[in-house]
Amino acid sequence: MILLSADNQEANTVRISVRPLVEYVFSSGSIDSGFRTAGAMHEGTRIHQQVQRTYREGDQKEVFLKAEIVHDGIMYRIEGRCDGLIQTDEGWMVDEIKSTSAGLDTLEGGRTVHWAQAQVYAYIVAKEQKLGRIGVQLTYVDTSTGEERRFKRVCTSAELEQFVHGVVEAYAPYAALRLSNAVKRDESIRSLPFPFASYREGQRKLAGAVYGAVKEKRKLFAKAPTGIGKTMSTLFPTVKAIGEGLVQQMFYLTAKTITRTAAEQALGLMESRGLRLQALTITAKDKVCFQEETLCSKEACPYADGYYDRINGAVLDILANETLMTRQVLEQYARKHMVCPFEFSLDTAYAVDAVICDYNYIFDPRVSLKRLIEEQKKRTVLLVDEAHNLVDRGREMFSAAIGKADFLQLKRDYKTANKAVAGAADAVNKYFIELKKACGDARQQLTKEAPEELVVLLERFVSEAERLLAAGGEDRQLLLDTYFAAQNFIRTAKLYDSRYITYAEVQRSDVTIKMFCLDPSYLLSQADKGFRSAVFFSATLSPLSYYRDMLGADADDYSISVASPFRREQLDVRIKPVSTRYRDRERTREELADSLYGLVSERRGNYMIFFPSYQYLQSVYEVFADKYPGVRTIVQGSGMGEEERERFLDAFDADNPETLAGFAVLGGIFSEGIDLQGDRLIGVAVVGVGLPQLGLERNLIKEYFNGEGKNGYDYAYVLPGMNKVLQAGGRLIRSEQDEGVLLLLDDRFLQPHYRELMPEEWKD
């Protein structure tokens, strides 16, 4: 909704595009049922070209326009691209093109916000060409039928000038507040000291590298050990860059909630030293929704009903009074103003200096913050925490799967209610029937081509579903979910290239097809393209060459590896050469249990024991609990909620009167990101080398990278597995005072290839 770019070189100057300006002033009404069409009510390339092809010689299309208006001492530079400028017998006419799938009969003379956009363009043209009057036209196109409908007005230049000045006046309180907050922010940054008495060893080196990457507009890939203070080492130099006018905004991107808390705490510490910077944390919709069931419609939710009538007041209120906008703060203001807390966080995110959120808001094409315009990206920095997680997350974001079962059900559900939807669903269902036959006895099919025939059928289904969904009505959750799945599949097909493979699998009576992204590096690099700088950092970004490759580094991007600041004597690393291979697990589980008891019985305290899977964990735990009932244990459960996670971590109390052994899973919520300093954790055991489970997708990755001249087994199995081991081992030494024992249980830890992947401080 809100996009503003303040120019630090010119005080009291605001740059704003026409569309976000009028959307801020004129958007109204409620959040819909969660359905937003792929092409409805926004410029679609196909629709625009269809209309613009009808223009005559002398007509103009995609006309860049700009104007300057002064209001209350602030210069507003308004700019945008007009769809069409048409010559008529009465003179020039501005043409604004919009698409809709809800049907042209629902438009009732055109939308207010669309008229406003067209009239701002008309004002600029009339002023530039000194016209006394000018035509304004809205052209709507039905995305399903291609049918067009036009609405026309003629406006005098005086009317347009009065209208545009009224728009600027309505926008001015927001703009003035943003400028005032920016001045206070920059003044506070100039006098902001590093928030600790001194830099830890290696911390200044990392902070300097981050600042250099931001200044030089490069990516940085940084391997920095646990405990060095990576969060502050990346945030502090970026904050300084904001104060110097190099950067306008930063995104601190994480894979897990717990690392978002670390970023909030770091910003809070800087605030206690005088910083006045506005930061916001985006929390997933299902976690912040105030309703028992997440149904985004005015009928089901009072926070969705009339949302756009109240949102500007809510944003102004929180920007005027808050700096660190955590989940709790956002929820407080959302209740006060009766607005959806999730949508509120998204709308406010465009206006703050720092956003803390999940990777997907930048990298995932399904949910990314679409309103970050290119000009804003150029002054935005991405700080990607625990960046090793982004490789597999990237694969997930850029892959898409769809199955037969839902289309069969939709065919049945709409057989009489809507023959068009039923027919489109039936066509997709028939495709899957043929695909199932083609899979044969192997119950599987592989191809290096995108399933173009299916994509065409899904496009037809989407078109029919769109029309029905846009009309509203009774609960259509299955249709809505299948519509989104089809849209994602179609979108992914447009990304398809040699880095993909398509596979189909038959499971019982159902069949699914998946376009699987084998190598996400190119698409990740495209997603962060346009941003001023991106910093990828982790304690386990090792080997750096692998992560540079997989995260899409260019040859001239920077890398840095920071040595551990801790004394080797703090960490006692031991290796127990026992086989944890799948075929040997039953035979060696008693030996493992005995070794684990040997560790936890040495000294009273808290220990964590990590396993490569829940099944393996339970198998060894049964033996351990049976043989050593005197040891207090706690076990990570599958699908733990936030309260359960907190209770698990709270059990690791420094003052525990007895030994505690926590059994957890490698790569899970407790194997990275948690910070149990001092006597809260004195020993860690890692069972196995963390190799992912053998499976179709991992083998496809292996074969792909073998074909690229790389070690496919390492790329698919060894490197992701050892990363989990390094993360788990990194839970132990978190500060200069920590000491502990790290027990590695697997004979492969003694093999040269695996030892090469260990940190130096583990190798003695």
Rosetta blueprint (number, residue, H / E / L):
1 M L
2 I L
3 L L
4 L L
5 S E
6 A E
7 D L
8 N L
9 Q L
10 E L
11 A L
12 N L
13 T E
14 V E
15 R E
16 I E
17 S E
18 V H
19 R H
20 P H
21 L H
22 V H
23 E H
24 Y H
25 V H
26 F H
27 S L
28 S L
29 G L
30 S L
31 I L
32 D L
33 S L
34 G L
35 F L
36 R L
37 T L
38 A L
39 G L
40 A L
41 M L
42 H L
43 E L
44 G L
45 T H
46 R H
47 I H
48 H H
49 Q H
50 Q H
51 V H
52 Q H
53 R L
54 T L
55 Y L
56 R L
57 E L
58 G L
59 D L
60 Q E
61 K E
62 E E
63 V E
64 F E
65 L E
66 K E
67 A E
68 E E
69 I E
70 V E
71 H E
72 D L
73 G L
74 I E
75 M E
76 Y E
77 R E
78 I E
79 E E
80 G E
81 R E
82 C E
83 D E
84 G E
85 L E
86 I E
87 Q E
88 T E
89 D L
90 E L
91 G E
92 W E
93 M E
94 V E
95 D E
96 E E
97 I E
98 K E
99 S E
100 T E
101 S L
102 A L
103 G L
104 L H
105 D H
106 T H
107 L L
108 E L
109 G L
110 G L
111 R L
112 T H
113 V H
114 H H
115 W H
116 A H
117 Q H
118 A H
119 Q H
120 V H
121 Y H
122 A H
123 Y H
124 I H
125 V H
126 A H
127 K H
128 E H
129 Q H
130 K L
131 L L
132 G L
133 R E
134 I E
135 G E
136 V E
137 Q E
138 L E
139 T E
140 Y E
141 V E
142 D E
143 T L
144 S L
145 T L
146 G L
147 E L
148 E E
149 R E
150 R E
151 F E
152 K E
153 R E
154 V E
155 C E
156 T E
157 S H
158 A H
159 E H
160 L H
161 E H
162 Q H
163 F H
164 V H
165 H H
166 G H
167 V H
168 V H
169 E H
170 A H
171 Y H
172 A H
173 P H
174 Y H
175 A H
176 A H
177 L H
178 R H
179 L H
180 S H
181 N H
182 A H
183 V H
184 K H
185 R H
186 D H
187 E H
188 S H
189 I H
190 R H
191 S L
192 L L
193 P L
194 F L
195 P L
196 F L
197 A L
198 S L
199 Y L
200 R L
201 E L
202 G L
203 Q H
204 R H
205 K H
206 L H
207 A H
208 G H
209 A H
210 V H
211 Y H
212 G H
213 A H
214 V H
215 K H
216 E H
217 K L
218 R L
219 K E
220 L E
221 F E
222 A E
223 K E
224 A L
225 P L
226 T L
227 G L
228 I L
229 G L
230 K H
231 T H
232 M H
233 S H
234 T H
235 L H
236 F H
237 P H
238 T H
239 V H
240 K H
241 A H
242 I H
243 G H
244 E L
245 G L
246 L L
247 V L
248 Q L
249 Q E
250 M E
251 F E
252 Y E
253 L E
254 T E
255 A L
256 K L
257 T H
258 I H
259 T H
260 R H
261 T H
262 A H
263 A H
264 E H
265 Q H
266 A H
267 L H
268 G H
269 L H
270 M H
271 E H
272 S H
273 R L
274 G L
275 L L
276 R L
277 L L
278 Q L
279 A E
280 L E
281 T E
282 I L
283 T L
284 A L
285 K H
286 D H
287 K H
288 V H
289 C L
290 F L
291 Q L
292 E L
293 E L
294 T L
295 L L
296 C L
297 S L
298 K L
299 E L
300 A L
301 C L
302 P L
303 Y L
304 A L
305 D L
306 G L
307 Y H
308 Y H
309 D H
310 R H
311 I H
312 N H
313 G H
314 A H
315 V H
316 L H
317 D H
318 I H
319 L H
320 A H
321 N H
322 E L
323 T L
324 L E
325 M E
326 T L
327 R H
328 Q H
329 V H
330 L H
331 E H
332 Q H
333 Y H
334 A H
335 R H
336 K H
337 H H
338 M L
339 V L
340 C L
341 P H
342 F H
343 E H
344 F H
345 S H
346 L H
347 D H
348 T H
349 A H
350 Y L
351 A L
352 V L
353 D L
354 A E
355 V E
356 I E
357 C E
358 D E
359 Y L
360 N H
361 Y H
362 I H
363 F H
364 D L
365 P L
366 R L
367 V L
368 S L
369 L L
370 K L
371 R L
372 L L
373 I L
374 E H
375 E H
376 Q H
377 K H
378 K L
379 R L
380 T E
381 V E
382 L E
383 L E
384 V E
385 D L
386 E L
387 A H
388 H H
389 N H
390 L H
391 V H
392 D H
393 R H
394 G H
395 R H
396 E H
397 M H
398 F H
399 S L
400 A E
401 A E
402 I E
403 G E
404 K L
405 A H
406 D H
407 F H
408 L H
409 Q H
410 L H
411 K H
412 R H
413 D H
414 Y L
415 K L
416 T L
417 A L
418 N L
419 K H
420 A H
421 V H
422 A H
423 G H
424 A H
425 A H
426 D H
427 A H
428 V H
429 N H
430 K H
431 Y H
432 F H
433 I H
434 E H
435 L H
436 K H
437 K H
438 A H
439 C H
440 G H
441 D H
442 A H
443 R L
444 Q E
445 Q E
446 L E
447 T E
448 K L
449 E L
450 A L
451 P L
452 E H
453 E H
454 L H
455 V H
456 V H
457 L H
458 L H
459 E H
460 R H
461 F H
462 V H
463 S H
464 E H
465 A H
466 E H
467 R H
468 L H
469 L H
470 A H
471 A L
472 G L
473 G L
474 E L
475 D L
476 R L
477 Q H
478 L H
479 L H
480 L H
481 D H
482 T H
483 Y H
484 F H
485 A H
486 A H
487 Q H
488 N H
489 F H
490 I H
491 R H
492 T H
493 A H
494 K L
495 L L
496 Y L
497 D L
498 S L
499 R L
500 Y E
501 I E
502 T E
503 Y E
504 A E
505 E E
506 V E
507 Q E
508 R L
509 S L
510 D E
511 V E
512 T E
513 I E
514 K E
515 M E
516 F E
517 C E
518 L L
519 D L
520 P L
521 S H
522 Y H
523 L H
524 L H
525 S H
526 Q H
527 A H
528 D L
529 K L
530 G L
531 F L
532 R L
533 S E
534 A E
535 V E
536 F E
537 F E
538 S E
539 A L
540 T L
541 L L
542 S L
543 P L
544 L H
545 S H
546 Y H
547 Y H
548 R H
549 D H
550 M H
551 L L
552 G L
553 A L
554 D L
555 A L
556 D L
557 D L
558 Y E
559 S E
560 I E
561 S E
562 V L
563 A L
564 S L
565 P L
566 F L
567 R L
568 R H
569 E H
570 Q H
571 L E
572 D E
573 V E
574 R E
575 I E
576 K E
577 P L
578 V L
579 S L
580 T L
581 R L
582 Y H
583 R H
584 D H
585 R H
586 E H
587 R H
588 T H
589 R H
590 E H
591 E H
592 L H
593 A H
594 D H
595 S H
596 L H
597 Y H
598 G H
599 L H
600 V H
601 S L
602 E L
603 R L
604 R L
605 G L
606 N E
607 Y E
608 M E
609 I E
610 F E
611 F E
612 P L
613 S L
614 Y H
615 Q H
616 Y H
617 L H
618 Q H
619 S H
620 V H
621 Y H
622 E H
623 V H
624 F H
625 A H
626 D H
627 K H
628 Y L
629 P L
630 G L
631 V L
632 R E
633 T E
634 I E
635 V E
636 Q L
637 G L
638 S L
639 G L
640 M L
641 G L
642 E H
643 E H
644 E H
645 R H
646 E H
647 R H
648 F H
649 L H
650 D H
651 A L
652 F L
653 D L
654 A L
655 D L
656 N L
657 P L
658 E L
659 T L
660 L E
661 A E
662 G E
663 F E
664 A E
665 V E
666 L L
667 G L
668 G L
669 I L
670 F L
671 S L
672 E L
673 G L
674 I L
675 D L
676 L L
677 Q L
678 G H
679 D H
680 R H
681 L L
682 I L
683 G E
684 V E
685 A E
686 V E
687 V E
688 G L
689 V L
690 G L
691 L L
692 P L
693 Q L
694 L L
695 G L
696 L H
697 E H
698 R H
699 N H
700 L H
701 I H
702 K H
703 E H
704 Y H
705 F H
706 N H
707 G H
708 E L
709 G L
710 K L
711 N L
712 G H
713 Y H
714 D H
715 Y H
716 A H
717 Y H
718 V H
719 L H
720 P H
721 G H
722 M H
723 N H
724 K H
725 V H
726 L H
727 Q H
728 A H
729 G H
730 G L
731 R L
732 L L
733 I L
734 R L
735 S L
736 E L
737 Q L
738 D L
739 E L
740 G E
741 V E
742 L E
743 L E
744 L E
745 L E
746 D L
747 D H
748 R H
749 F H
750 L H
751 Q L
752 P H
753 H H
754 Y H
755 R H
756 E H
757 L L
758 M L
759 P L
760 E H
761 E H
762 W H
763 K L
764 D L
